[in-house]
Amino acid sequence: LRPTITPIAPTKYPSAYPTGLPISPCSSMYTVINGDTCDAIGTMFGVRADSIILSNPSVNAACTNLQIGQLLCIPTSGA
């Protein structure tokens, strides 16, 4: 299977997201496939794994709960 990368317009998170965290707008959405890790996804997009974790509140701090088919917000590069 090949990863699905869907470009989207940058967006900010709703105000319900915890404040004080370094949140970047999404540059695209990524669909998780078997074997994905936050490190591998971050490498694909040129962002840090912790930026992916912070940009996706459903992902736990260790990034151990990714689900196949889950959509992830990929923050803008350099985040």
Secondary structure as the mmCIF struct_conf table of DSSP 4:
data_model
#
loop_
_struct_conf.conf_type_id
_struct_conf.id
_struct_conf.beg_label_comp_id
_struct_conf.beg_label_asym_id
_struct_conf.beg_label_seq_id
_struct_conf.end_label_comp_id
_struct_conf.end_label_asym_id
_struct_conf.end_label_seq_id
HELX_LH_PP_P HELX_LH_PP_P1 ARG A 2 PRO A 3
STRN STRN1 THR A 4 PRO A 7
HELX_LH_PP_P HELX_LH_PP_P2 LYS A 12 PRO A 14
TURN_TY1_P TURN_TY1_P1 SER A 15 ALA A 16
BEND BEND1 TYR A 17 TYR A 17
HELX_LH_PP_P HELX_LH_PP_P3 PRO A 18 PRO A 18
TURN_TY1_P TURN_TY1_P2 THR A 19 GLY A 20
BEND BEND2 LEU A 21 LEU A 21
STRN STRN2 CYS A 26 THR A 31
TURN_TY1_P TURN_TY1_P3 ASN A 34 GLY A 35
HELX_RH_AL_P HELX_RH_AL_P1 CYS A 38 PHE A 45
TURN_TY1_P TURN_TY1_P4 GLY A 46 GLY A 46
HELX_RH_AL_P HELX_RH_AL_P2 ALA A 49 SER A 55
TURN_TY1_P TURN_TY1_P5 PRO A 57 SER A 58
BEND BEND3 VAL A 59 VAL A 59
TURN_TY1_P TURN_TY1_P6 ALA A 61 ALA A 62
TURN_TY1_P TURN_TY1_P7 ILE A 68 GLY A 69
STRN STRN3 LEU A 71 PRO A 75
HELX_LH_PP_P HELX_LH_PP_P4 THR A 76 THR A 76
TURN_TY1_P TURN_TY1_P8 SER A 77 GLY A 78
#
